[in-house]
Amino acid sequence: MNRFLWPLIGFVVLVVLLGVGLTLNPRDVPSPLVGKPAPAFSLPRLHAPEEQFSPQDMLGKVWLLNVWASWCVSCRQEHPLLVELAKRHSAPLVGLNYKEVRGDGAIDMDKVPADKEEGMAIERAGAWLRQHGDPYTLSALDIDGRVGIDYGVYGVPETYVIDKTGIIRLKHTGPITPDALSNSILPLIAELSK
């Protein structure tokens, strides 16, 4: 009797764990950065590469950091919502253009000279924003993806709400939806802006 009971108990426990797992949202990935200072960086700006952008520039403001790339299909999905969000002027929206050239699997990086990559990124990202609309207050170029690594980016798009003191208050993984915007992002911005 005992030799049949233990496998049955193990099977029931496994079914319960799988059942619970299926009810969870795979986009809800906890970030260890929420509640901590936004990682510091200094990157060239997309439309003015001779100028640098740093999160320090945003101290005193509630702002959003949106990680995007022109090769990202999900970024295209959320982009019209970002354009509408920018029209509301609820908070500055800063773009972090992530691995614009390196992230595109269609480009053989062995054939791209290192000194040409930034120019290619500027051309590609700029053309994409001209075609689809530019919701960003500014975009910074994360050419090699190192800043994305510091922020824990594992997929594009991702969006962070950062408060006036530079603390990350929310990380939204995946494309922003109208529901996420109205139920979590905008109320948080309003609360933090008080």
C-alpha positions as CSV (number, residue, x, y, z in Angstrom):
1,M,0.0,0.0,0.0
2,N,2.7,2.5,1.0
3,R,4.7,2.0,-2.2
4,F,1.6,3.3,-4.2
5,L,0.7,6.1,-1.9
6,W,4.0,8.1,-2.2
7,P,4.0,8.2,-6.0
8,L,0.3,9.2,-5.9
9,I,1.0,12.0,-3.4
10,G,3.9,13.2,-5.5
11,F,1.7,13.2,-8.6
12,V,-1.0,15.2,-6.8
13,V,1.5,17.8,-5.6
14,L,3.0,18.2,-9.1
15,V,-0.5,18.7,-10.6
16,V,-1.3,21.3,-7.9
17,L,2.0,23.2,-8.6
18,L,1.4,23.1,-12.4
19,G,-2.2,24.3,-11.9
20,V,-1.0,27.3,-9.8
21,G,1.7,28.0,-12.3
22,L,-0.8,28.2,-15.1
23,T,-2.8,31.0,-13.3
24,L,0.3,33.2,-13.0
25,N,1.1,36.0,-15.6
26,P,4.4,35.2,-17.2
27,R,5.0,38.9,-17.7
28,D,5.0,39.5,-13.9
29,V,8.7,39.0,-13.3
30,P,9.7,40.6,-10.0
31,S,12.6,43.0,-10.4
32,P,15.2,43.3,-7.6
33,L,15.7,47.0,-8.8
34,V,12.2,48.1,-7.7
35,G,12.7,50.3,-4.6
36,K,16.3,50.9,-5.4
37,P,18.2,53.8,-7.2
38,A,18.1,53.6,-11.0
39,P,21.5,52.4,-12.2
40,A,23.7,55.3,-13.3
41,F,24.9,55.6,-16.9
42,S,25.9,58.2,-19.5
43,L,25.0,57.5,-23.1
44,P,24.9,59.5,-26.3
45,R,21.5,60.9,-27.3
46,L,19.9,59.6,-30.5
47,H,19.2,63.0,-32.1
48,A,22.3,64.7,-30.7
49,P,25.0,62.0,-30.3
50,E,27.6,64.6,-29.2
51,E,25.5,65.2,-26.1
52,Q,25.2,62.6,-23.2
53,F,22.1,61.6,-21.2
54,S,22.2,60.4,-17.6
55,P,19.4,59.6,-15.2
56,Q,21.0,62.3,-13.0
57,D,19.5,64.8,-15.6
58,M,16.0,63.7,-14.5
59,L,16.4,64.3,-10.7
60,G,13.4,66.2,-9.4
61,K,11.1,64.7,-12.1
62,V,8.9,61.6,-12.2
63,W,9.8,60.0,-15.5
64,L,9.5,56.8,-17.6
65,L,12.4,54.9,-19.2
66,N,11.2,52.8,-22.1
67,V,13.6,50.2,-23.6
68,W,13.0,49.8,-27.3
69,A,14.5,48.9,-30.7
70,S,13.4,49.2,-34.3
71,W,13.7,45.4,-34.8
72,C,11.4,44.7,-31.8
73,V,8.0,43.5,-33.0
74,S,6.4,44.0,-29.5
75,C,7.7,47.6,-29.5
76,R,5.7,48.3,-32.7
77,Q,2.7,46.9,-30.8
78,E,3.0,49.3,-27.9
79,H,4.3,52.4,-29.9
80,P,0.9,54.0,-30.7
81,L,0.1,53.9,-27.0
82,L,3.4,55.6,-26.2
83,V,2.6,58.3,-28.8
84,E,-0.8,58.9,-27.1
85,L,0.9,58.9,-23.6
86,A,3.4,61.6,-24.8
87,K,0.5,63.8,-25.8
88,R,-0.9,63.7,-22.2
89,H,2.4,65.2,-20.9
90,S,1.9,63.3,-17.6
91,A,5.7,62.5,-17.3
92,P,8.8,62.7,-19.5
93,L,9.2,59.6,-21.5
94,V,12.9,58.7,-22.2
95,G,13.7,56.0,-24.7
96,L,16.6,53.6,-24.2
97,N,17.4,52.3,-27.7
98,Y,18.7,48.9,-27.0
99,K,21.2,47.1,-29.2
100,E,19.8,48.7,-32.3
101,V,22.2,46.9,-34.7
102,R,23.5,44.0,-32.6
103,G,20.0,42.9,-31.5
104,D,18.8,42.5,-35.1
105,G,19.4,38.9,-36.0
106,A,19.4,39.8,-39.7
107,I,22.7,41.8,-39.4
108,D,26.0,39.9,-39.5
109,M,28.0,41.9,-36.9
110,D,31.3,40.4,-38.2
111,K,30.7,42.5,-41.3
112,V,29.9,45.8,-39.4
113,P,33.0,47.8,-38.6
114,A,33.0,48.9,-34.9
115,D,33.3,52.6,-35.9
116,K,30.2,52.4,-38.1
117,E,27.8,50.8,-35.6
118,E,26.7,54.0,-33.9
119,G,26.0,55.7,-37.2
120,M,23.9,52.7,-38.3
121,A,22.0,52.7,-35.0
122,I,21.3,56.5,-35.3
123,E,20.1,56.0,-38.9
124,R,17.9,53.0,-38.2
125,A,16.4,54.2,-35.0
126,G,15.8,57.7,-36.3
127,A,14.1,56.4,-39.5
128,W,11.9,54.2,-37.4
129,L,10.8,57.1,-35.2
130,R,10.2,59.3,-38.2
131,Q,7.9,56.6,-39.7
132,H,6.0,55.7,-36.5
133,G,6.1,58.9,-34.5
134,D,8.5,60.0,-31.8
135,P,6.9,60.0,-28.3
136,Y,10.2,60.4,-26.5
137,T,11.5,63.5,-24.8
138,L,14.8,62.0,-25.8
139,S,16.3,58.6,-26.6
140,A,19.7,57.4,-25.5
141,L,21.7,54.9,-27.5
142,D,22.6,51.7,-25.6
143,I,24.7,50.3,-28.5
144,D,26.2,47.3,-26.8
145,G,23.4,46.6,-24.3
146,R,25.4,47.1,-21.2
147,V,23.0,49.6,-19.6
148,G,20.2,47.2,-20.4
149,I,22.1,44.5,-18.5
150,D,22.4,46.9,-15.5
151,Y,18.6,47.4,-15.5
152,G,17.9,43.7,-15.8
153,V,16.5,43.9,-19.3
154,Y,15.9,40.4,-20.7
155,G,13.5,41.3,-23.4
156,V,12.3,44.4,-25.3
157,P,10.2,46.4,-24.6
158,E,10.4,47.1,-20.9
159,T,9.3,50.3,-19.1
160,Y,10.4,51.7,-15.7
161,V,8.7,54.4,-13.7
162,I,11.4,56.4,-11.8
163,D,10.5,58.9,-9.1
164,K,11.9,62.4,-8.4
165,T,14.8,61.0,-6.3
166,G,15.9,58.5,-8.9
167,I,14.3,55.4,-7.3
168,I,12.7,52.8,-9.6
169,R,9.1,52.4,-8.5
170,L,7.8,50.1,-11.2
171,K,9.1,47.8,-13.9
172,H,6.7,46.7,-16.6
173,T,7.9,43.9,-18.8
174,G,6.6,43.5,-22.3
175,P,4.5,46.0,-24.3
176,I,2.4,48.4,-22.3
177,T,-1.3,47.8,-22.7
178,P,-4.2,50.2,-22.2
179,D,-5.1,48.4,-19.0
180,A,-1.6,48.5,-17.6
181,L,-1.4,52.2,-18.5
182,S,-4.7,53.2,-16.9
183,N,-4.6,50.9,-13.9
184,S,-1.0,51.0,-12.7
185,I,1.3,53.3,-14.6
186,L,-0.7,56.5,-14.8
187,P,-2.0,56.3,-11.2
188,L,1.6,55.7,-9.9
189,I,2.8,58.7,-11.9
190,A,0.0,60.8,-10.4
191,E,0.8,59.6,-6.9
192,L,4.6,60.2,-7.3
193,S,4.1,63.6,-8.8
194,K,2.3,65.0,-5.7
